[in-house]
Amino acid sequence: MADRSKPRRGSMGYGPRKRAIRQFARITSWPETESSEVRVQGFAGWKAGMTHILMRDTNPKSTSAGQEVRKAVTIVETPPMNVLAVRGYKMTPYGKQTAGEVWADISEDSPANLFPRLANQTRGERDVEEGRKPATRGGRIPKRQSQQSEDALNSLREQDLTEVRLIVCTQPDLVRSVPSKTPEIMEIGLTGGDIDAKLDWAMDRLGGQVGLEDVYETGQEIDVVGVTKGKGWQGSIKRFGLKLLSHKNSKRRRQGGNMGDFGTGYVRKTIRQAGQVGYHKRTELNKKILRISNPEESEITPAGGFLNYGEVRNPYMIIQGSLPGPAKRLLRFRDPTRPRKEVGEVDVTYVSTSSKQGV
């Protein structure tokens, strides 16, 4: 007789299945590498859409080695990012904590001028200055005037730092397809060299910009972190893939079965019930970069534009496979935490720019 046991329906590895805190993900873990050259470990960009390409299969062990194969790819628009600050971390008995920060000087041409509180000016003070009613809440960044001097940098050098990171912001004003023009602030890790080398490298770029070509190259594999497409409140059948109840079941079939014993005064968290589906933070590991380019060198926008996005006008990245989230979703990238031993070369022979309308 066959074994009656089977795996439970619905993974418990993803929980709690609730809505993400914000539309772009937070990355707290940055892998360490043995490189002697200091480099940035992450970037961010907006998902434009998908298309297909033809590329040469360079894997000698593949059954299609040397032949053209068709692959589904995702296009991500990646304008440069502004470097706002340098942050140092130190190890304490209570774990890793912030040791200090050095913020960019404020000038008319500085990207940090987008944030009024960087200039030691509260949101209410700026409202009064511009003739508006003062806001009851502050801006997105606390005052940083005390951390815009050489003293802040010297204070960092004197401490026993274990890690140096950059505080950067996006430039949504360069992307016409994105409705929100508020720059998103995020933290990006640095790798390679010692602490002094990282501080010197970061200070040289403080107040400037970091481009995609400074971080990644074609053929490299990266981790993609994003928030998936939200689907709202759904039943247990769609949420966990439960089996429909028997056709003889009373009243309804699209529901769960027994929810527990009679005597217990609560329902266990392992019971599959209806709830939120989608809009979760998810990480895709080892996604290969097939091309890094810009519209001036190689046009990527299909006829009629990408669905629900439009035209790509900034540097972009072609990534193999699908990525989480809908169009216009801000995705974050980092160095792979589980890198593969071998990464083959990339030979793209054709990129489809045919219309995606009605697909």
N, C-alpha and C positions, 0 to 999 in steps of 0.2 A: 504494500500500500504506500502511496506517495506521502511524503512528509507534509503535515498540515501547517507547520510553522512557516512564516514569511516575514520579511522586514516590515516594519511599521511604515505606513504611508505618511509622508511629510517629514522632512528633516528637522531635527532639533539643533542642528549646528548653526542656524541663523535665528538669533533671538536677542531681545524681543522684536517681534515683527511689527514695528511701529514706524511712524513717519520720521524721516531724518530731521535733524535740528535745523539745517539750512540747505540751500540748493547746491552748494559746492562742498566737497568733502574736506575733512581735516586729516592730515597725515602726521602721525606722531613717531613713526619708526623710519629711520633712514639707515640703509645698510652701510657698513664700513668697507672700504676698499684699501688695497695696499699701494695705490698709485702715489707717486712722488709729486705729481702736478696737481695743484688745487683746481677744482672744478665744481660747478653747480650740479646738484643731484636731482633737480626737479624743474618742472615748468607747468604751465596751464594754458588751456585753449578751449575754444567753443566748438562743439560738434555741429558740423554743417549738414552731413548726410552721408549716404552710401552710394557706391557705384561698383563696377567690376573692372578688372584688369586682366591682361594676359602677361604671363611671366614665364621665364625659362626655369624649369625644375633643375636645380643645381645639386640635388641630393643624389650621390652616385648609387645609393642603395634603394632608391625609389624605383617602382615599376615604370614610372614615366620620366626617368632621368633623361635630361637633354631635350625633352619635348616642351611645347608650350602648354601651360595649364591655366585654367580660368580660376580666379580668386575673387571673393567678395571683399571689399575694402571700405574703410570709413575715412572720411575727410575731416580734418580738424583744423580750424583757422587759429593761428598762433601769432598774434602781433607781439612785439617786444614788451617786456615787463620792466617797470620802474623799481629801482632799488631805494627803499626808504630808510632802512636802518640796518645795523649790525647788532646781533644779540649773542651774548656769551652765556654758557651754562657751566655750572660747577656741581660737583657731587657732594652731597651732605648726608648726615646720618638718616635723613628722611627722604632720600632719593635725589634725583636731579632737579636743580632749581635755577632760576634765572640769576645770573651774577651781575648783569648790567647791560645797557644798550647805548649805542651811539647813533643818533639820528642825523639825517641830512640837513644841511643849512638851508634856510628858506630864502629864495630869491624869486624874481618874477618869472624866470625861465625854468625854475626847478619843478620837477613833477610832484614834489612833496607839497607844493603850494596849493594843490587840489584840496588839501585837508586843512581847514582853518585852525584847528587846535594845535597843529604842529608849530604855528607861529605864536604860541603862548596866548591864544585868544579863544575864549570859550564860545560856544555856539550862541549863547545869549548876548555876549558882548558884540559879536559880529552882527546879530540881528538889530541891536540898537544902533550900531554904526550905520547900517544900511536902511534904517527907518522902518524896520518891521517890529512886530510884537515879540518880545524876548521869549525864547523857547524855555520850557520848564525842564527839559532834559538836556544833558550835554551831548557833545559830538561823539563820533565813533572812536576817537583816539584821545587819550589824556594829554595834558600839557607835557611837552618834551624839551622846553628851552634849556633846562638844566642838563640835558644830555646831548647838547649840540656843541660841545666844546672839546678841547684836547684833554681836559681833566677826565672826561668820561672814558676816553680811549686809554689814558694812562692807568685809570682805575681797573680797566679790564685786563691790561697787561700784567698788573701786579698780582692778580688773583690766579688761583690754580684752576684754570679752565679745563674742562674736558671736551667741550664741543663749541663750535661757532656756527651760527646760522644767519641767513639773510631774511629780512622782512621786506617783502616786495608787494607790489600791487599791479593789477591788470589795467589795461587801457581799453575799456569798452567803447570809448568815443571813436575809436578807429574802426569799429565793427558796426556797420549800418544795420545788420540784421538783428542785433541784440537790443531789445526794448529798454533795458536798464542801463543807464550811463554812469552809474555809481561804481567807482573802482573797488574791487574786492581785495582785501588785504590778507596775505597768507605768509606762512613761514616756510623756507626752503633750506635744506641742509647743504653743507659743504663737505667735501671729502678730499683726501690727498694732502701730503705735507704735514708739518707740525702746527701747533696752535699759532705761533707767531707768523708763520707763512699764511695761514688762513686769515688772520687779522689784517695783514698787509694787503692781501689780495682783495679782501672785502672792502677795505677803506679806499682802495684805488677806484672802486666802482660805486662807492656810496654817492647817491644823488644822480647816478647815470642810469643806463639801461642794460638789460641782458636779453640777447636774442636767442631764438631757438637753435641757430647754427652754433652758438657758443656752448650748448649743453649736450645735444645729441647729434648723431650722424646716421646716415642710411645704413641699414642692415643691423642696427642695434636693437635689442629687445628691452622693453620697458614694462613697468606695471602701470595700469590705468585705474584710477580711483574716481568714482563718480556716484551720483544718486540716480537710481533707476526711474523709469517712467511710472508715475503714480496711477493707480487704477481704483482708488477709493476703497470703500467697504464692500467686501465680497463674501460669499458663503464659503462653507468649509470644503465643498467639492472643488471649486476653482482655486481656493487658497492652498489646500493641501493635496489635492488630487485623490480624494477619497473615492471608494467604490460606491456606486449607487446601491441603495438598499433594494431588497426584493420587490418585485411588482406586487406582491401580496401585502407589503407593508402598509400600515394604516395612514391614510391621508397624504403622506409625502414621501418621496424617495431621496431628494437632494438634501440630505442632512446626515449628521453623525449618528452613531448608534448609542450604546451605553456610555454614560458620562461618569460612571463611578459607582461605588457601593452606596447603599441607602443611609448608613449610619454616619458617614463622614460629613461634617458640616461645611465642606467647601469642595470646589472642583479643582483638581490638580492642574498645574500649568502644562502638563504633557498632553492633556485632552485637546484634540483639534476642534477649534470653534471658529465661527465667522469673525472677521476683523479686517484690518488694513492689509491691502495688497499693493505692492509697489511703493515707490518713493523711499527706497531703502539705500543706505550706503553699501556699495559693493566694490570689490577690488578684482580686476582681471590681471592675471599674472602672465608675464612673458609674451607680450604682444609685439610683433616685429614691425619696425619702421621700414616701409618699402620705398619711400621717397620723401625728401625735404626740399621744397622749392617755393616759388612765388609766382603769382599770375603773370608777371612780366616775362619770365623764362618759359613757363609751361602753364597754359590755361587749363584750369580744372573745373570751372563752373559748367554744368551741363546746359544744353539748350533749354531756355525757360527758367533756369535757376534751380537750386536745390529746393525740394518741397519744404514749405514752412520755414525757409531760411533765406533763400535768395542767392546773391552773388558773393563769392569769396574774393576779397580785395587785398588781403594781407598774406604774409608768408603762411604756408600750410604744411601739413604733414599727412601722408597717406599711411594708414595703419592696417595691417592685415586683420580681417575678421570684423566682428561687430563689437560695439562699445556700449556701456550702459547709458540710459537716458535718452530723451527725445532730442530733436534738433534744438539748437540754441542753448543746450545745457553746458555749463562750464565744467570741464573735466580737468583733473590734475594728473601729472605724470611724475614718476620717480624711477631711480635705478632699480633693477630687479632685485628682490630680496632672495629669490631662489634661482640664480642664473644658471643657464644650461652650459654644458662644457663646450659645445660647438655651435657656432652661429654661421650659417652659410652665406655666401654673397648673394646679392639681389640683382636680377636682370629683368627689368620690366620692359616689355616690348610694345604694349598698347594700354592706354587708359581710356575707358569709355566716357564720352561727354555727350552721349545721346540724351534726349529728353526723358525725365523721370515722371512726367505728368501721366496720371492714369495707371501707374505701375502698382 
